[in-house]
């Protein structure tokens, strides 16, 4: 497992000490613990095709999560067996949409690379 990278403990612009969090980056070959039929949010470190820079973004991991595709997913038979949506697994971005609860877009395209992923740390309130 990679070493944790703590956030900077430097104070903010007002001089208030910032909270720190430890993030444990996971190898992309390790499957996130997203329960079957659900989706969960993680941090994803990715490199776009032809670029050296690694970007860290919030991303959704879907595990057989039912998605509706306008033209079908291409993997499911068009026989009504997936009326609730095609069970989809993989990395996606999600954005709000006026016609749907959320609109999902594939996170990685040909030549893109998932470098690592991590669970998002919870904020912990400390006593004054």
C-alpha positions as CSV (number, residue, x, y, z in Angstrom):
1,X,0.0,0.0,0.0
2,X,1.4,3.5,-0.9
3,X,2.4,5.8,1.9
4,X,-0.4,8.2,3.1
5,X,-0.1,11.8,2.0
6,X,-1.3,14.1,4.8
7,X,-2.9,17.5,3.8
8,X,-0.9,20.6,4.7
9,X,-1.4,21.7,8.3
10,X,-0.6,25.4,7.4
11,X,-3.1,28.0,8.6
12,X,-5.6,29.5,6.2
13,X,-5.5,33.2,5.1
14,X,-7.2,34.2,8.4
15,X,-4.6,32.4,10.4
16,X,-6.9,29.6,11.5
17,X,-5.2,26.2,11.5
18,X,-6.5,23.8,8.9
19,X,-7.7,20.3,9.6
20,X,-5.6,17.5,8.2
21,X,-6.7,14.3,6.6
22,X,-4.9,11.2,5.5
23,X,-5.6,9.8,2.1
24,X,-4.7,6.2,1.3
25,X,-4.3,5.9,-2.5
26,X,-5.2,2.4,-3.8
27,X,-3.8,0.7,-6.8
28,X,-6.2,0.9,-9.8
29,X,-6.3,-2.9,-10.0
30,X,-8.0,-3.0,-6.6
31,X,-11.8,-2.9,-6.9
32,X,-13.5,-0.3,-4.7
33,X,-15.9,-1.7,-2.0
34,X,-19.0,-0.4,-3.8
35,X,-21.9,-2.7,-3.0
36,X,-23.6,-4.5,-5.9
37,X,-26.3,-2.5,-7.5
38,X,-25.0,0.8,-6.1
39,X,-22.7,3.7,-6.8
40,X,-20.3,5.4,-4.5
41,X,-18.1,8.5,-4.7
42,X,-14.3,8.3,-4.4
43,X,-11.2,10.4,-5.3
44,X,-9.7,9.4,-8.6
45,X,-6.2,10.3,-9.8
46,X,-6.1,10.1,-13.6
47,X,-3.9,10.9,-16.5
48,X,-5.5,11.9,-19.8
49,X,-4.1,10.5,-23.0
50,X,-1.0,12.3,-24.2
51,X,-0.6,14.3,-20.9
52,X,2.0,13.8,-18.2
53,X,0.0,15.7,-15.5
54,X,-2.1,13.6,-13.1
55,X,-5.5,15.2,-12.2
56,X,-7.3,14.4,-8.9
57,X,-11.1,14.6,-9.1
58,X,-14.2,13.3,-7.4
59,X,-15.6,10.3,-9.4
60,X,-18.3,7.7,-9.1
61,X,-17.6,4.0,-9.1
62,X,-20.6,2.0,-10.3
63,X,-21.0,-1.7,-9.4
64,X,-23.8,-3.2,-11.6
65,X,-25.6,0.1,-11.1
66,X,-28.7,0.3,-13.3
67,X,-28.2,3.1,-15.9
68,X,-30.6,4.1,-18.7
69,X,-28.9,4.6,-22.1
70,X,-30.7,6.5,-24.9
71,X,-29.7,3.9,-27.5
72,X,-29.2,0.9,-25.2
73,X,-25.9,0.0,-23.6
74,X,-24.9,-2.4,-26.3
75,X,-24.3,-5.2,-23.8
76,X,-27.8,-6.1,-22.8
77,X,-30.4,-7.8,-24.9
78,X,-33.2,-5.5,-26.1
79,X,-35.9,-7.8,-24.6
80,X,-37.1,-5.8,-21.6
81,X,-35.0,-7.7,-19.1
82,X,-33.4,-4.5,-17.9
83,X,-36.4,-2.2,-17.6
84,X,-34.8,-0.6,-14.6
85,X,-31.6,0.1,-16.5
86,X,-28.5,-1.7,-17.7
87,X,-26.3,-3.0,-14.9
88,X,-23.2,-0.9,-15.4
89,X,-19.8,-1.2,-13.7
90,X,-16.9,1.2,-13.9
91,X,-15.7,4.7,-13.3
92,X,-18.0,7.6,-14.2
93,X,-18.5,11.3,-13.5
94,X,-22.0,12.4,-12.4
95,X,-23.6,15.8,-13.0
96,X,-27.0,17.1,-12.3
97,X,-29.5,17.2,-15.2
98,X,-32.9,18.8,-15.5
99,X,-34.5,15.6,-16.9
100,X,-32.8,12.9,-14.8
101,X,-31.7,12.5,-11.1
102,X,-28.1,12.5,-12.5
103,X,-26.3,12.2,-15.8
104,X,-23.3,9.8,-15.9
105,X,-20.4,10.1,-18.3
106,X,-17.6,7.6,-18.6
107,X,-14.5,8.8,-16.7
108,X,-11.9,7.2,-18.9
109,X,-11.6,7.0,-22.7
110,X,-9.1,5.3,-24.9
111,X,-5.6,6.1,-23.8
112,X,-6.6,7.6,-20.4
113,X,-5.2,6.0,-17.3
114,X,-6.6,5.6,-13.8
115,X,-3.4,6.1,-11.7
116,X,-5.0,5.5,-8.3
117,X,-8.2,5.9,-6.3
118,X,-9.0,6.7,-2.7
119,X,-11.9,6.8,-0.3
120,X,-12.9,10.4,0.5
121,X,-12.1,11.1,4.2
122,X,-14.8,12.2,6.6
123,X,-14.7,15.5,8.3
124,X,-14.2,15.1,12.0
125,X,-15.3,17.9,14.3
126,X,-12.7,18.5,17.1
127,X,-13.5,19.9,20.5
128,X,-12.6,23.6,21.0
